[in-house]
Amino acid sequence: MDFMSNPLNVVTFFPLIGVLLLLFVNKENKVLIRWISLLTALATFGLSLWLLSQFQPANPNLQLTINESWIQVANWNISYYMGVDGLSILLVLLTAFLTPIALLSTWSAIEEREKDFNIFFLLLEAGMLGVFMAQDLFLFYIFWEFTLVPMYFLIGIWGGPQRIYASIKFFLYTMAGSLLMLLAILWLGIHQGTFAVPDLIRMGGIPAETQIWLFLAFAIAFAIKVPMWPLHSWLPDAHVQAPTAGSVILAGVLLKMGTYGFIRFNLPLFPKAAIHFAPMMAGLAVVGIIYGAIVSYYQQDIKKLVAYSSISHLGFVMLGLFALNSQGIQGGILQMINHGLSTGALFLLVGMVYEQTHTRDFDVYGGLWKIMPVYGSIMLVVTLSSMGLPGLNGFVGEFTILLGAFGSEAIGSPWFAGLSAIGVILAAVYMLYMYQKIFLGPTGSIVETVKEHGHALRDLSAREIITVAPLLIFIFWIGLYPKPFFELIAPAVDNLVAILQAAMH
Amino acid sequence: MTQADLYTLLPIIVLTVWALLLLVVDLFIPNDRKGWTALLAAAGLALTAGFTISLAGTDTYIGFGGMVLLDGFATFVNLLLLFSGLLGISVAYNYLKRMDIERGEYYSLMLFSVVGMMLMAQASDLIVVFIALELLSIPLYILAAIAQPKGNSGEAGIKYFLLGAFSGGFVVYGIALVFGATQATALLDIAAAAASGAANVPLMLTGSALILVGFAFKVAAVPFHMWTPDVYEGAPTSVTAFMAAGAKIAGFSALMRVFVIAFPSLAGDLAPVLAVLAALTMIVGNVTAVAQTNIKRMLAYSSIAHAGYILMAFVAFGRGGEIAASAVAAGIIYLAVYALTNFGSWGIVIALENAEGKGLNLEDYAGLGKKNPLMAASMTIFMLSLTGLPPTFGLVGKLYLFQSVIAIDMYWLAIIGVLTSLISAFYYLRVVVIMYMREGEPTTDNEGWLQFTWVLMAAATVILSLVPASIFNWAYEAARQLVNL
């Protein structure tokens, strides 16, 4: 297929067209800047749907691939190798879907240097799309590291008061992990003679002992990104300091890069090590689930609560993945999407009220339901989705994961699933606690404070409703009829499980 | 002189004659028109580059009974040096005028230094290596002190001279010992003597170690790096830019040729020493850079750290065959990466330095992101490239360096390499933080040539990261010729 017309290349690099256009726009012309980047992001989403239309769900292999030699010197063989399969197609769609939403949310939130903001945002989108499509380890590493740079600027320039600290912490943490992964990548490239992931999987033959080291090197990089307990400490800082749109993308997509890395690389490349480490990873996941839930409950800052709840939710994803069976992994992938939708929506909603009140302290909130009924109802749906209420998306994912983890041969004990079920209950506790603090009970002091500043609290504007509405549609859709989503995921997961089964016996 | 002799040295002869003529012609150029001298010097470098390219090919020219040669490796390095010379002139031209230290000799001295560097790349005899070392160094001592009595330029020159002479002594003594051990100074004869068992191995090992020490001074490897920050800071910034790139390229290319050709038999003893040297250089360079507040000193320590990264490629020098070839290729590719990034970042330092020698603190970069977005974006690219992050050539080059270490299973060295890269991310990012996230009103010099230099370097750093294949293949071919594959 022609290089330029390959749907993967078109989708990945389309945001750069927006970047180029933005470079030539006067920075004072804010309306034009906003529209260019929003339309670029929407067009990218449209193109990703076009990509989906060409994708064959029943085919478990990589599709629409493009594979060109890039650097070929002596024993070094790097290719520009892109492809999607059931493991990544939903994440590509999620990225293209969340970016315009996040951009729309910035129209009132980002007041200065809008041009730079939009440029970095579109660069970030291109990088994230590349991460989910790259099939060559070297190419993957380039996209992976590249996403750091724009995100670093987004937090560092447009973030809260502690932004510089948070952005550097985010950068150094992630880079620390990825450098070890880099060495493992180079080892694979040199000793196996190729960086192409499908070829490496086909070849196999890495001795079990070496697999353990390589697995660890990759796992640390991804575990920091997920983040898994105890490598999570960058996350609350980054989330709290990031601007709303940054938090949405951070929670919605960037964290998924970590879990995706486990599925794409750790499990199929080092199946023996994956089986070896499954109980340990499941254990860490369970600790993360419980820890995240308990710490969430004690937060004073709404955004921090949502940030810690991410640690808990991604614990579920990790538990599902390391069940190493079909249900667990399918549930894990779907839960990645669910978390992107629900937590993305939560961050958006928190950002919307923050724009009016300029505080996220629970103590000053209360009784907002009476003043902002639309906001309250939307928030209720999202809160329930995040808790895992049946009929909404979170339930489907968590249920499938628990089912997988209960019967997992690799984890070896149903106790992990049993313990993590406590996490589901705890999630209900802290999410409802948050909801109650903000919307119910006596009217909080913030209502008066805002009124004193001249303009009383208002309910969501039409633009804000348009921003969240698409997320709600998917929250219901996945909750009520998840079949089409599972159909996209299943064949590729079965393929992956077959590799793991072969290593197990 | 035979035809082969002529061809081998033709680029060097052209440049030497040009530099001598320039010295005379400059006398007739009035003081307010020294731009002509700069232009003529650049023309000389361009002409020499033309000759170098026209001689490039699959043939290896051997001249003067094997004292010098011109192979693919020398061609690659020579072009890199000539290119550095051109960039050195373009960053210097307006800076010298602005700092009121403009002298015609500046450019002639630069050309002489380039001649020495090129001779170094072509030397295949230890005596020629030493001559080249002196020829490249002496003009640099003068250049470092050319702003005297302003600032610390004189001090920098003297310091550089004393330590340079000292390290020259090491090299000479080393050569003498190697000669004593093998009765030869030609690289191939030394290798032959070692292979036949005729050499006195302990003596030869001592000699090679002394040569290594001498060159470690030149390329600023720890623990022979003490002079670097003072000299880099004290010398006029345009000299620093040229010296940091040129001396490194020449020093490393000589080290590569001497060690790969003459001393592969000593690899068992020398490789661990080189590995420790590389590790120390990366650690000390990067850790000390964190504490710097002056950008010239920070870049000086960064330059030390990069010497460490390049040294990693040397550890594989004795492995022969493909492993040595790709290690050498990694080394020269990284030298090219370093030259690009180096001239770009020093170019921006020059643009912010103002007449009173102010504007050299990191804090002076505050607000650059708003004031001059293009310059801040370029500086960001250079910082990313030095850290080894995409989308820059620095990433690709650094990964290739790491592969040469992993290919010989030196995992501990690779791990030190990546950990120190992480440390370096901290101080390189600090520059970015200051440029974009602090308020300030920096003044910048937007003179045409200077701006052209850093814009070109930034563009090249990004573009070469996307299409690195041709330069990789070229460097690998050059390296193959060096190791005789």
Boltz contact constraints between the chains, C-beta under 6 A:
constraints:
  - contact:
      token1: [A, 71]
      token2: [B, 468]
      max_distance: 6.0
  - contact:
      token1: [A, 71]
      token2: [B, 469]
      max_distance: 6.0
  - contact:
      token1: [A, 71]
      token2: [B, 472]
      max_distance: 6.0
  - contact:
      token1: [A, 73]
      token2: [B, 472]
      max_distance: 6.0
  - contact:
      token1: [A, 73]
      token2: [B, 476]
      max_distance: 6.0
  - contact:
      token1: [A, 74]
      token2: [B, 322]
      max_distance: 6.0
  - contact:
      token1: [A, 74]
      token2: [B, 326]
      max_distance: 6.0
  - contact:
      token1: [A, 142]
      token2: [B, 390]
      max_distance: 6.0
  - contact:
      token1: [A, 145]
      token2: [B, 389]
      max_distance: 6.0
  - contact:
      token1: [A, 145]
      token2: [B, 390]
      max_distance: 6.0
  - contact:
      token1: [A, 146]
      token2: [B, 390]
      max_distance: 6.0
  - contact:
      token1: [A, 156]
      token2: [B, 437]
      max_distance: 6.0
  - contact:
      token1: [A, 157]
      token2: [B, 436]
      max_distance: 6.0
  - contact:
      token1: [A, 157]
      token2: [B, 437]
      max_distance: 6.0
  - contact:
      token1: [A, 164]
      token2: [B, 433]
      max_distance: 6.0
  - contact:
      token1: [A, 164]
      token2: [B, 437]
      max_distance: 6.0
  - contact:
      token1: [A, 175]
      token2: [B, 422]
      max_distance: 6.0
  - contact:
      token1: [A, 175]
      token2: [B, 425]
      max_distance: 6.0
  - contact:
      token1: [A, 176]
      token2: [B, 422]
      max_distance: 6.0
  - contact:
      token1: [A, 179]
      token2: [B, 418]
      max_distance: 6.0
  - contact:
      token1: [A, 179]
      token2: [B, 422]
      max_distance: 6.0
  - contact:
      token1: [A, 183]
      token2: [B, 414]
      max_distance: 6.0
  - contact:
      token1: [A, 186]
      token2: [B, 402]
      max_distance: 6.0
  - contact:
      token1: [A, 186]
      token2: [B, 403]
      max_distance: 6.0
  - contact:
      token1: [A, 186]
      token2: [B, 406]
      max_distance: 6.0
  - contact:
      token1: [A, 187]
      token2: [B, 406]
      max_distance: 6.0
  - contact:
      token1: [A, 190]
      token2: [B, 403]
      max_distance: 6.0
  - contact:
      token1: [A, 190]
      token2: [B, 406]
      max_distance: 6.0
  - contact:
      token1: [A, 190]
      token2: [B, 407]
      max_distance: 6.0
